[in-house]
């Protein structure tokens, strides 16, 4: 993918990784590492373990950190660790532990269930940003949290030196455009959190995506983002429409139920979930598999594919030693 400029921290494609489980419910770390390396080889710009797609709400805190450590050890691309929680002290603890585990950045969902005021949301994010010296992405997904991060709150947060990104999964393109407009003077990147909105967000100044679909079609998603960031909107639109059926199929039921079924169908894991999630309903499985069968493999060297040399250049200049602080 396109190299970041001095004013950009988060650019390109960051798959929101699934967490693979054995049949007994334990984490399948071998499959986790295999998935991470498969995505790296496909040209993604970074990986996001332990977000919503990673079933973070169903793992223990120790498992949470073990997953992050395993991904950090498996790849050279940046690892953006999901460390959000429904309370500030827990999110802070997970963020500190993820930093010690070698994460390069943090993804922090707004506290769910509590429905805090905008002031409470701002103070929550600032508390973590004050304490943990890593680049951080605030994650707005009102459908899961019950609260929208208002543009004014995001603009205020963007002024914090450690808050350098915004994952937009609220579905309001007008609001996303306003945030991009009002943070243009900050080191602050806006990434799509809904695959179907990636192209319109890029067209108004977004820098990339945290993508569910990239788990299944990483090269095509990279091609879409590469084309748009390079100004080739004819090519980007072609990829967007090509991927549209997949974007829709991956949300036939609650994420990550369909994407895990898709990965299993492609031979990447067994699709096991932790309760309370249940396996994909049969009527949806037929539709999903039909969509998957419609895609021919894209070979290495396809437009949008990053070379291993470029990814290693990033690692040589930016990878933090495990357990240490980020070099300033």
C-alpha contacts under 8 A as a table, 3 or more apart, distances in Angstrom:
res1	aa1	res2	aa2	distance
1	X	12	X	5.98
1	X	13	X	7.75
1	X	43	X	6.90
1	X	44	X	7.04
1	X	45	X	6.39
1	X	222	X	6.92
1	X	226	X	5.97
1	X	304	X	6.10
1	X	305	X	6.39
1	X	306	X	4.96
2	X	11	X	7.53
2	X	12	X	6.93
2	X	226	X	6.63
2	X	229	X	7.63
2	X	306	X	7.96
3	X	11	X	7.70
3	X	310	X	7.95
4	X	7	X	7.70
4	X	8	X	5.48
4	X	9	X	6.50
4	X	10	X	7.39
4	X	11	X	6.19
5	X	8	X	5.22
5	X	9	X	7.79
6	X	9	X	7.80
7	X	187	X	5.44
7	X	188	X	7.92
8	X	11	X	6.89
8	X	187	X	6.27
8	X	188	X	6.96
8	X	189	X	6.48
9	X	135	X	7.92
9	X	164	X	6.94
9	X	165	X	7.80
9	X	187	X	7.57
9	X	188	X	7.54
9	X	189	X	6.88
10	X	164	X	7.98
10	X	165	X	6.95
10	X	189	X	6.05
10	X	191	X	7.81
10	X	207	X	6.87
10	X	208	X	7.26
11	X	45	X	7.36
11	X	189	X	7.55
11	X	191	X	7.85
11	X	207	X	4.86
11	X	208	X	4.99
11	X	209	X	7.76
12	X	44	X	7.33
12	X	45	X	5.71
12	X	207	X	6.36
12	X	208	X	4.29
12	X	209	X	6.35
12	X	222	X	7.24
12	X	225	X	6.36
12	X	226	X	7.29
13	X	44	X	5.34
13	X	45	X	5.31
13	X	46	X	6.74
13	X	208	X	5.73
13	X	209	X	5.23
13	X	210	X	6.23
13	X	211	X	6.92
13	X	214	X	7.66
13	X	221	X	7.29
13	X	222	X	6.04
13	X	225	X	7.17
14	X	44	X	6.21
14	X	45	X	5.86
14	X	46	X	4.82
14	X	47	X	5.03
14	X	48	X	6.27
14	X	208	X	7.92
14	X	209	X	6.13
14	X	210	X	4.67
14	X	211	X	6.05
14	X	214	X	7.69
15	X	39	X	7.89
15	X	44	X	7.43
15	X	46	X	7.22
15	X	47	X	5.44
15	X	48	X	6.00
15	X	210	X	5.54
15	X	211	X	4.70
15	X	212	X	5.96
15	X	213	X	7.56
15	X	214	X	5.26
15	X	215	X	5.85
15	X	218	X	7.85
16	X	47	X	6.66
16	X	48	X	4.84
16	X	49	X	6.29
16	X	51	X	6.60
16	X	52	X	7.96
16	X	53	X	5.98
16	X	54	X	7.15
16	X	210	X	5.85
16	X	211	X	5.47
16	X	212	X	5.44
16	X	214	X	7.82
16	X	215	X	7.33
17	X	47	X	6.84
17	X	48	X	5.69
17	X	49	X	5.03
17	X	50	X	7.20
17	X	51	X	7.49
17	X	53	X	6.25
17	X	54	X	5.67
17	X	212	X	7.45
17	X	215	X	6.74
18	X	49	X	7.12
18	X	50	X	7.78
18	X	53	X	5.47
18	X	54	X	4.25
18	X	55	X	7.27
18	X	215	X	7.96
18	X	256	X	7.28
18	X	260	X	7.12
19	X	27	X	7.16
19	X	28	X	7.88
19	X	32	X	6.62
19	X	49	X	7.59
19	X	50	X	7.45
19	X	53	X	7.81
19	X	54	X	4.79
19	X	55	X	6.71
19	X	67	X	7.95
20	X	27	X	5.96
20	X	28	X	5.37
20	X	29	X	7.47
20	X	31	X	6.48
20	X	32	X	6.10
20	X	269	X	6.66
20	X	270	X	7.66
20	X	271	X	7.14
20	X	272	X	6.81
20	X	273	X	7.75
21	X	24	X	7.68
21	X	25	X	5.44
21	X	26	X	5.44
21	X	27	X	4.40
21	X	28	X	4.91
21	X	270	X	7.89
21	X	271	X	7.79
21	X	272	X	5.64
21	X	273	X	6.72
21	X	274	X	7.80
22	X	25	X	5.28
22	X	26	X	5.38
22	X	27	X	6.06
22	X	28	X	5.51
22	X	270	X	7.91
22	X	272	X	6.90
23	X	26	X	7.46
23	X	272	X	6.69
25	X	272	X	7.82
25	X	273	X	7.71
25	X	274	X	6.52
28	X	31	X	5.52
28	X	32	X	6.27
29	X	32	X	4.78
29	X	33	X	6.15
29	X	67	X	7.51
29	X	70	X	7.12
30	X	33	X	5.34
30	X	34	X	6.23
31	X	34	X	4.89
31	X	35	X	6.00
31	X	268	X	7.69
31	X	269	X	6.43
32	X	35	X	5.16
32	X	36	X	6.25
32	X	67	X	7.95
32	X	70	X	7.62
32	X	71	X	7.30
33	X	36	X	5.07
33	X	37	X	6.21
33	X	70	X	6.59
33	X	71	X	6.12
33	X	74	X	5.67
34	X	37	X	5.24
34	X	38	X	6.05
35	X	38	X	5.08
35	X	39	X	6.24
35	X	268	X	7.19
36	X	39	X	5.32
36	X	40	X	6.20
36	X	47	X	7.42
36	X	71	X	6.39
36	X	74	X	6.74
36	X	75	X	6.75
37	X	40	X	4.96
37	X	41	X	6.05
37	X	74	X	6.56
37	X	75	X	6.13
38	X	41	X	5.21
38	X	42	X	6.36
39	X	42	X	5.04
39	X	43	X	6.76
39	X	44	X	6.19
39	X	215	X	7.14
39	X	218	X	6.64
40	X	43	X	5.45
40	X	44	X	5.54
40	X	45	X	7.63
40	X	46	X	7.59
40	X	75	X	6.91
40	X	76	X	7.95
40	X	77	X	6.88
41	X	44	X	7.60
41	X	308	X	7.43
42	X	218	X	6.11
42	X	219	X	5.71
42	X	300	X	7.29
42	X	305	X	6.83
42	X	306	X	7.61
43	X	218	X	7.46
43	X	219	X	6.78
43	X	222	X	7.07
43	X	304	X	7.88
43	X	305	X	5.12
43	X	306	X	4.51
43	X	307	X	6.78
43	X	308	X	7.69
44	X	47	X	7.60
44	X	77	X	7.98
44	X	218	X	6.88
44	X	219	X	7.86
44	X	222	X	6.58
44	X	305	X	7.96
44	X	306	X	7.19
45	X	77	X	6.29
45	X	78	X	7.13
45	X	311	X	7.51
46	X	77	X	5.05
46	X	78	X	4.65
46	X	79	X	5.73
46	X	80	X	7.15
47	X	77	X	7.18
47	X	78	X	6.44
47	X	79	X	4.99
47	X	80	X	6.05
48	X	51	X	6.75
48	X	79	X	6.00
48	X	80	X	4.83
48	X	81	X	5.61
48	X	82	X	6.66
48	X	107	X	7.89
48	X	210	X	7.61
49	X	54	X	6.12
49	X	67	X	7.20
49	X	68	X	6.35
49	X	71	X	7.46
49	X	79	X	7.55
49	X	80	X	6.99
49	X	81	X	5.54
49	X	82	X	6.12
50	X	53	X	7.27
50	X	54	X	4.65
50	X	55	X	6.75
50	X	56	X	5.07
50	X	64	X	6.67
50	X	67	X	7.42
50	X	68	X	7.35
50	X	81	X	6.27
50	X	82	X	4.76
50	X	83	X	7.19
51	X	54	X	5.05
51	X	55	X	6.78
51	X	56	X	5.80
51	X	81	X	7.51
51	X	82	X	4.71
51	X	83	X	7.56
51	X	107	X	7.55
52	X	55	X	5.35
52	X	56	X	5.91
52	X	57	X	7.46
52	X	255	X	7.88
52	X	256	X	7.81
53	X	56	X	7.62
53	X	212	X	7.29
53	X	255	X	6.25
53	X	256	X	5.10
54	X	256	X	7.52
55	X	58	X	5.68
55	X	59	X	7.14
55	X	256	X	7.56
55	X	274	X	7.77
56	X	59	X	5.56
56	X	64	X	7.05
56	X	82	X	8.00
58	X	274	X	6.72
58	X	275	X	7.68
59	X	63	X	5.94
59	X	64	X	6.14
60	X	63	X	5.12
60	X	64	X	6.06
61	X	64	X	4.91
61	X	65	X	6.48
61	X	94	X	7.27
62	X	65	X	5.34
62	X	66	X	6.21
63	X	66	X	4.90
63	X	67	X	6.14
64	X	67	X	5.42
64	X	68	X	6.59
65	X	68	X	5.06
65	X	69	X	6.14
65	X	94	X	7.65
65	X	97	X	6.93
65	X	98	X	6.17
65	X	101	X	7.07
66	X	69	X	5.06
66	X	70	X	6.13
67	X	70	X	5.14
67	X	71	X	6.36
68	X	71	X	5.30
68	X	72	X	6.13
68	X	79	X	7.99
68	X	81	X	6.49
68	X	98	X	6.91
68	X	101	X	7.01
68	X	103	X	7.11
69	X	72	X	5.10
69	X	73	X	6.11
69	X	101	X	5.53
69	X	102	X	6.95
69	X	103	X	7.83
70	X	73	X	5.23
70	X	74	X	6.18
71	X	74	X	5.03
71	X	75	X	6.46
71	X	79	X	7.34
72	X	75	X	5.95
72	X	76	X	7.58
72	X	79	X	6.25
72	X	101	X	7.89
72	X	102	X	6.46
72	X	103	X	6.63
76	X	311	X	6.93
76	X	312	X	6.44
76	X	315	X	5.69
76	X	319	X	7.95
77	X	311	X	6.07
77	X	312	X	7.52
77	X	314	X	7.34
77	X	315	X	6.40
78	X	103	X	7.67
78	X	104	X	5.81
78	X	105	X	7.77
78	X	315	X	7.43
78	X	319	X	7.45
79	X	103	X	5.45
79	X	104	X	5.37
79	X	105	X	6.57
80	X	103	X	6.21
80	X	104	X	5.88
80	X	105	X	4.55
80	X	106	X	5.06
80	X	107	X	6.23
81	X	98	X	6.79
81	X	103	X	6.05
81	X	104	X	7.67
81	X	105	X	6.27
81	X	106	X	4.83
81	X	107	X	5.81
82	X	106	X	5.84
82	X	107	X	4.56
82	X	108	X	6.05
82	X	109	X	7.84
83	X	91	X	5.77
83	X	92	X	7.91
83	X	94	X	5.41
83	X	95	X	5.36
83	X	98	X	7.46
83	X	106	X	6.47
83	X	107	X	6.14
83	X	108	X	5.61
83	X	109	X	7.74
84	X	91	X	4.96
84	X	94	X	7.64
84	X	95	X	7.85
84	X	107	X	6.89
84	X	108	X	4.26
84	X	109	X	4.85
84	X	110	X	6.94
84	X	111	X	7.17
85	X	88	X	6.98
85	X	90	X	6.24
85	X	91	X	4.94
85	X	108	X	7.70
85	X	109	X	6.90
85	X	110	X	7.46
85	X	111	X	5.66
85	X	112	X	7.27
86	X	90	X	7.74
86	X	91	X	7.55
86	X	110	X	7.36
86	X	111	X	3.94
86	X	112	X	4.86
86	X	113	X	6.79
86	X	114	X	7.02
87	X	90	X	5.67
87	X	91	X	6.35
87	X	111	X	6.00
88	X	91	X	5.10
88	X	92	X	5.97
88	X	111	X	7.63
88	X	124	X	5.88
88	X	127	X	7.86
88	X	128	X	7.77
89	X	92	X	5.06
89	X	93	X	6.18
90	X	93	X	5.10
90	X	94	X	6.21
91	X	94	X	5.17
91	X	95	X	6.01
91	X	108	X	7.84
91	X	128	X	7.68
92	X	95	X	5.02
92	X	96	X	6.15
92	X	127	X	7.91
92	X	128	X	5.53
92	X	131	X	7.89
93	X	96	X	5.21
93	X	97	X	6.17
94	X	97	X	5.10
94	X	98	X	5.97
95	X	98	X	5.06
95	X	99	X	6.19
95	X	106	X	7.01
95	X	128	X	7.63
95	X	132	X	7.06
96	X	99	X	5.15
96	X	100	X	6.37
96	X	132	X	6.28
97	X	100	X	5.04
97	X	101	X	6.18
98	X	101	X	4.87
98	X	102	X	6.52
98	X	103	X	5.65
99	X	102	X	5.36
99	X	103	X	5.18
99	X	104	X	7.26
99	X	105	X	7.83
99	X	132	X	7.63
99	X	134	X	7.40
99	X	322	X	8.00
99	X	323	X	6.94
99	X	324	X	7.85
99	X	325	X	7.68
100	X	103	X	7.41
100	X	322	X	6.11
100	X	323	X	4.02
100	X	324	X	6.47
100	X	325	X	8.00
101	X	322	X	5.68
101	X	323	X	5.90
102	X	320	X	6.44
102	X	321	X	6.52
102	X	322	X	4.31
102	X	323	X	6.11
102	X	324	X	7.62
103	X	106	X	7.36
103	X	320	X	7.97
104	X	134	X	6.79
104	X	135	X	7.47
104	X	319	X	7.03
104	X	320	X	6.93
105	X	134	X	5.39
105	X	135	X	4.92
105	X	136	X	5.67
105	X	137	X	7.81
106	X	134	X	6.97
106	X	135	X	6.47
106	X	136	X	4.71
106	X	137	X	6.11
107	X	136	X	5.97
107	X	137	X	4.79
107	X	138	X	6.23
107	X	139	X	6.66
108	X	136	X	7.26
108	X	137	X	6.11
108	X	138	X	5.18
108	X	139	X	5.61
109	X	112	X	7.99
109	X	138	X	6.26
109	X	139	X	4.51
109	X	140	X	6.50
109	X	141	X	7.48
110	X	121	X	7.00
110	X	138	X	7.25
110	X	139	X	6.20
110	X	140	X	6.41
110	X	141	X	7.69
110	X	145	X	6.58
110	X	147	X	7.92
111	X	114	X	6.66
111	X	115	X	7.42
111	X	116	X	7.63
111	X	121	X	7.66
111	X	145	X	6.46
112	X	115	X	6.46
112	X	144	X	6.84
112	X	145	X	3.98
112	X	146	X	6.52
112	X	147	X	7.71
113	X	145	X	6.04
113	X	146	X	6.61
115	X	145	X	7.19
115	X	146	X	5.94
115	X	147	X	5.65
116	X	119	X	7.79
116	X	120	X	5.48
116	X	121	X	6.16
116	X	147	X	7.32
117	X	120	X	5.08
117	X	121	X	6.30
118	X	121	X	5.02
118	X	122	X	6.17
118	X	149	X	7.00
118	X	150	X	7.28
118	X	153	X	6.60
119	X	122	X	5.16
119	X	123	X	6.18
119	X	153	X	7.91
120	X	123	X	5.14
120	X	124	X	6.01
121	X	124	X	5.07
121	X	125	X	6.41
121	X	149	X	7.65
122	X	125	X	5.41
122	X	126	X	6.14
122	X	153	X	6.33
122	X	156	X	7.95
122	X	157	X	6.73
123	X	126	X	5.00
123	X	127	X	5.95
124	X	127	X	5.34
124	X	128	X	6.76
125	X	128	X	5.42
125	X	129	X	6.15
125	X	138	X	7.58
125	X	157	X	7.61
126	X	129	X	4.91
126	X	130	X	5.86
126	X	157	X	7.28
126	X	160	X	7.65
127	X	130	X	5.31
127	X	131	X	6.45
128	X	131	X	5.20
128	X	132	X	5.98
129	X	132	X	5.48
129	X	133	X	6.88
129	X	134	X	7.76
129	X	136	X	7.28
129	X	160	X	7.54
129	X	162	X	5.67
129	X	163	X	6.57
130	X	133	X	7.39
130	X	162	X	7.78
133	X	162	X	6.50
133	X	325	X	7.16
133	X	326	X	6.85
134	X	162	X	6.09
134	X	326	X	6.72
135	X	162	X	4.87
135	X	163	X	5.90
135	X	164	X	5.77
135	X	165	X	7.90
136	X	162	X	5.91
136	X	163	X	4.73
136	X	164	X	5.64
136	X	165	X	6.30
137	X	163	X	6.15
137	X	164	X	6.04
137	X	165	X	4.24
137	X	166	X	5.09
137	X	167	X	6.54
138	X	163	X	7.35
138	X	165	X	6.29
138	X	166	X	4.88
138	X	167	X	6.15
139	X	166	X	5.90
139	X	167	X	4.65
139	X	168	X	6.59
139	X	169	X	7.50
140	X	148	X	6.54
140	X	149	X	6.00
140	X	166	X	7.51
140	X	167	X	6.13
140	X	168	X	5.63
140	X	169	X	5.71
140	X	170	X	6.13
141	X	144	X	5.82
141	X	145	X	6.31
141	X	147	X	7.88
141	X	148	X	7.11
141	X	168	X	7.14
141	X	169	X	4.85
141	X	170	X	5.08
142	X	145	X	4.89
142	X	146	X	4.94
142	X	147	X	4.96
142	X	148	X	5.06
142	X	149	X	7.94
142	X	169	X	7.72
142	X	170	X	5.90
143	X	146	X	5.98
143	X	147	X	7.96
143	X	170	X	7.38
145	X	148	X	7.92
148	X	170	X	7.37
149	X	153	X	6.38
149	X	154	X	6.65
150	X	153	X	5.34
150	X	154	X	6.48
151	X	154	X	5.07
151	X	155	X	6.07
151	X	175	X	6.60
151	X	176	X	7.94
151	X	178	X	7.06
151	X	179	X	5.74
152	X	155	X	5.12
152	X	156	X	6.26
153	X	156	X	5.19
153	X	157	X	6.23
154	X	157	X	5.02
154	X	158	X	6.09
154	X	166	X	7.92
154	X	179	X	7.14
155	X	158	X	5.13
155	X	159	X	6.99
155	X	179	X	6.70
155	X	182	X	6.72
155	X	183	X	6.24
156	X	159	X	5.68
156	X	160	X	7.76
157	X	160	X	5.67
157	X	163	X	6.52
158	X	161	X	7.60
158	X	163	X	5.75
158	X	164	X	6.42
158	X	165	X	7.61
158	X	183	X	6.92
158	X	186	X	6.70
158	X	187	X	7.66
158	X	188	X	6.18
159	X	163	X	7.44
159	X	186	X	6.74
160	X	163	X	5.38
160	X	164	X	7.82
161	X	164	X	7.03
161	X	187	X	7.98
163	X	188	X	7.38
164	X	187	X	5.95
164	X	188	X	4.38
164	X	189	X	6.16
165	X	188	X	5.04
165	X	189	X	4.48
165	X	190	X	5.66
165	X	191	X	7.36
166	X	188	X	7.54
166	X	189	X	6.27
166	X	190	X	4.83
166	X	191	X	6.11
167	X	190	X	6.15
167	X	191	X	4.97
167	X	192	X	5.87
167	X	193	X	5.49
167	X	209	X	7.86
167	X	210	X	7.29
168	X	171	X	7.49
168	X	176	X	6.85
168	X	190	X	7.01
168	X	191	X	6.10
168	X	192	X	5.09
168	X	193	X	5.02
168	X	194	X	7.36
169	X	192	X	6.63
169	X	193	X	4.50
169	X	194	X	5.50
171	X	194	X	7.59
171	X	197	X	7.78
172	X	175	X	5.40
172	X	176	X	6.36
173	X	176	X	4.93
173	X	177	X	5.98
173	X	200	X	7.99
173	X	201	X	7.40
174	X	177	X	5.15
174	X	178	X	6.26
175	X	178	X	5.08
175	X	179	X	6.33
176	X	179	X	5.15
176	X	180	X	6.30
176	X	201	X	7.47
177	X	180	X	5.12
177	X	181	X	6.10
177	X	201	X	7.41
177	X	204	X	6.43
178	X	181	X	5.00
178	X	182	X	6.05
179	X	182	X	5.19
179	X	183	X	6.06
180	X	183	X	5.43
180	X	184	X	6.20
180	X	189	X	7.99
180	X	190	X	6.70
180	X	204	X	7.49
180	X	205	X	6.46
180	X	206	X	6.98
181	X	184	X	5.73
182	X	185	X	7.60
183	X	186	X	5.33
183	X	187	X	7.94
183	X	188	X	6.57
184	X	187	X	7.78
184	X	188	X	7.47
189	X	206	X	6.71
189	X	207	X	6.05
190	X	205	X	7.84
190	X	206	X	4.91
190	X	207	X	5.89
190	X	208	X	7.24
191	X	198	X	7.79
191	X	201	X	7.60
191	X	206	X	5.77
191	X	207	X	5.77
191	X	208	X	4.84
191	X	209	X	4.61
191	X	210	X	6.51
192	X	195	X	6.85
192	X	197	X	6.40
192	X	198	X	5.11
192	X	201	X	6.42
192	X	206	X	7.40
192	X	208	X	6.36
192	X	209	X	4.42
192	X	210	X	6.17
192	X	211	X	7.72
193	X	197	X	7.80
193	X	198	X	7.61
193	X	209	X	6.04
193	X	210	X	5.29
193	X	211	X	6.35
194	X	197	X	5.46
194	X	198	X	6.62
194	X	209	X	7.92
194	X	210	X	7.84
194	X	211	X	7.01
195	X	198	X	5.32
195	X	209	X	7.45
195	X	211	X	5.95
195	X	212	X	7.02
195	X	213	X	6.81
195	X	247	X	6.09
196	X	199	X	7.36
196	X	240	X	7.72
196	X	244	X	6.85
196	X	247	X	6.06
196	X	248	X	7.91
197	X	200	X	5.57
197	X	201	X	6.11
198	X	201	X	5.26
198	X	202	X	6.10
198	X	208	X	7.22
198	X	209	X	6.29
198	X	225	X	7.89
199	X	202	X	5.12
199	X	203	X	6.14
199	X	224	X	7.71
199	X	225	X	7.46
199	X	228	X	7.15
199	X	236	X	7.32
199	X	237	X	7.56
199	X	240	X	6.97
200	X	203	X	5.01
200	X	204	X	6.63
201	X	204	X	5.44
201	X	205	X	6.58
201	X	206	X	5.15
202	X	205	X	5.21
202	X	206	X	4.21
202	X	207	X	6.04
202	X	208	X	6.69
202	X	225	X	7.75
202	X	228	X	6.67
202	X	229	X	7.10
203	X	206	X	6.93
203	X	228	X	7.13
207	X	229	X	7.51
208	X	225	X	6.51
211	X	214	X	5.43
211	X	215	X	7.55
212	X	215	X	5.89
212	X	216	X	7.88
212	X	250	X	7.85
212	X	259	X	7.21
213	X	216	X	5.48
213	X	217	X	6.08
213	X	218	X	7.22
213	X	221	X	7.35
213	X	246	X	7.14
213	X	247	X	6.41
213	X	250	X	7.26
213	X	259	X	7.48
214	X	217	X	4.96
214	X	218	X	4.04
214	X	219	X	7.57
214	X	220	X	7.83
214	X	221	X	5.81
214	X	222	X	7.87
215	X	218	X	5.96
215	X	259	X	7.59
215	X	263	X	7.47
216	X	259	X	7.40
216	X	262	X	6.95
216	X	263	X	6.18
217	X	220	X	5.55
217	X	221	X	6.34
218	X	221	X	5.22
218	X	222	X	6.04
219	X	222	X	5.03
219	X	223	X	6.02
219	X	298	X	6.69
219	X	302	X	7.60
219	X	304	X	7.11
219	X	305	X	6.45
220	X	223	X	4.92
220	X	224	X	6.25
220	X	239	X	6.81
220	X	243	X	7.68
220	X	298	X	7.46
220	X	304	X	7.86
221	X	224	X	5.11
221	X	225	X	6.37
221	X	239	X	7.65
221	X	243	X	7.94
222	X	225	X	5.25
222	X	226	X	5.89
222	X	304	X	5.27
222	X	305	X	6.55
223	X	226	X	5.09
223	X	227	X	6.00
223	X	236	X	7.48
223	X	239	X	7.24
223	X	302	X	7.57
223	X	303	X	5.66
223	X	304	X	3.87
223	X	305	X	6.71
224	X	227	X	5.33
224	X	228	X	6.30
224	X	235	X	7.29
224	X	236	X	4.72
224	X	237	X	7.62
224	X	239	X	5.36
224	X	240	X	6.51
224	X	304	X	7.23
225	X	228	X	5.18
225	X	229	X	6.02
225	X	236	X	7.01
225	X	304	X	7.43
226	X	229	X	5.27
226	X	230	X	6.07
226	X	236	X	7.95
226	X	303	X	7.69
226	X	304	X	4.93
227	X	230	X	5.09
227	X	231	X	6.26
227	X	232	X	4.94
227	X	233	X	6.51
227	X	235	X	6.07
227	X	236	X	5.15
227	X	303	X	7.92
227	X	304	X	6.85
228	X	231	X	5.08
228	X	232	X	5.50
228	X	233	X	5.43
228	X	235	X	7.74
228	X	236	X	5.34
229	X	232	X	7.56
232	X	235	X	5.59
232	X	236	X	6.29
233	X	236	X	4.71
233	X	237	X	5.84
234	X	237	X	5.28
234	X	238	X	6.28
235	X	238	X	5.04
235	X	239	X	6.37
236	X	239	X	5.20
236	X	240	X	6.07
237	X	240	X	4.86
237	X	241	X	6.15
238	X	241	X	5.44
238	X	242	X	6.09
239	X	242	X	4.90
239	X	243	X	6.03
240	X	243	X	5.25
240	X	244	X	6.00
241	X	244	X	4.92
241	X	245	X	7.82
242	X	245	X	7.23
243	X	246	X	5.33
243	X	247	X	6.22
244	X	247	X	5.05
244	X	248	X	6.34
245	X	248	X	5.27
245	X	249	X	6.06
245	X	291	X	6.55
246	X	249	X	4.94
246	X	250	X	6.07
246	X	288	X	7.73
246	X	291	X	6.32
246	X	292	X	7.34
247	X	250	X	5.57
247	X	251	X	7.16
248	X	251	X	5.59
248	X	252	X	6.75
249	X	252	X	5.27
249	X	258	X	7.31
249	X	287	X	7.36
249	X	288	X	5.63
249	X	291	X	7.51
250	X	253	X	7.47
250	X	255	X	7.20
250	X	256	X	7.93
250	X	258	X	5.04
250	X	259	X	5.58
250	X	288	X	7.53
251	X	254	X	6.14
251	X	255	X	6.13
251	X	258	X	6.55
252	X	258	X	6.85
252	X	284	X	6.64
253	X	257	X	6.46
253	X	258	X	6.40
253	X	280	X	7.14
254	X	257	X	5.79
254	X	258	X	7.34
255	X	258	X	6.37
255	X	259	X	6.98
256	X	259	X	5.33
256	X	260	X	6.01
257	X	260	X	5.50
257	X	261	X	6.42
257	X	273	X	7.46
257	X	277	X	7.27
257	X	278	X	7.35
257	X	279	X	6.30
257	X	280	X	5.89
258	X	261	X	5.03
258	X	262	X	6.09
258	X	280	X	6.17
258	X	285	X	7.91
258	X	288	X	7.66
259	X	262	X	4.88
259	X	263	X	6.12
260	X	263	X	5.11
260	X	264	X	6.18
260	X	270	X	7.83
260	X	271	X	4.66
260	X	272	X	7.40
261	X	264	X	5.13
261	X	265	X	6.15
261	X	270	X	7.82
261	X	271	X	5.16
261	X	279	X	7.77
261	X	280	X	6.87
261	X	285	X	7.66
262	X	265	X	5.05
262	X	266	X	6.31
262	X	271	X	7.95
262	X	288	X	7.12
262	X	289	X	7.21
262	X	292	X	7.45
263	X	266	X	5.05
263	X	267	X	6.28
263	X	268	X	4.94
263	X	269	X	6.51
263	X	270	X	7.85
263	X	271	X	6.92
264	X	267	X	4.93
264	X	268	X	5.04
264	X	269	X	5.04
264	X	270	X	4.94
264	X	271	X	5.18
265	X	268	X	7.38
265	X	289	X	7.37
267	X	270	X	7.66
271	X	279	X	7.95
272	X	279	X	7.52
273	X	277	X	6.24
273	X	278	X	6.74
273	X	279	X	7.07
274	X	277	X	5.97
274	X	278	X	7.71
275	X	278	X	6.57
280	X	284	X	6.69
280	X	285	X	6.30
281	X	284	X	5.48
281	X	285	X	6.26
282	X	285	X	4.89
282	X	286	X	6.50
283	X	286	X	5.65
283	X	287	X	6.90
284	X	287	X	5.18
284	X	288	X	6.12
285	X	288	X	5.05
285	X	289	X	6.06
286	X	289	X	5.33
286	X	290	X	6.23
287	X	290	X	5.19
287	X	291	X	6.45
288	X	291	X	5.23
288	X	292	X	6.30
289	X	292	X	4.97
289	X	293	X	6.09
290	X	293	X	5.19
290	X	294	X	6.57
291	X	294	X	5.31
291	X	295	X	7.42
292	X	295	X	5.89
293	X	296	X	7.72
298	X	302	X	6.63
299	X	302	X	6.02
300	X	305	X	6.77
301	X	304	X	7.94
301	X	305	X	5.79
302	X	305	X	5.67
306	X	310	X	6.74
306	X	311	X	7.35
307	X	310	X	5.43
307	X	311	X	6.70
308	X	311	X	5.09
308	X	312	X	6.11
309	X	312	X	5.17
309	X	313	X	6.17
310	X	313	X	5.09
310	X	314	X	6.57
311	X	314	X	5.23
311	X	315	X	6.44
312	X	315	X	4.84
312	X	316	X	6.00
313	X	316	X	5.21
313	X	317	X	6.39
314	X	317	X	5.38
314	X	318	X	5.87
314	X	319	X	7.63
315	X	318	X	5.23
315	X	319	X	4.97
316	X	319	X	6.36
320	X	324	X	6.71
320	X	325	X	7.05
320	X	326	X	5.81
320	X	327	X	7.33
321	X	324	X	5.49
321	X	325	X	7.76
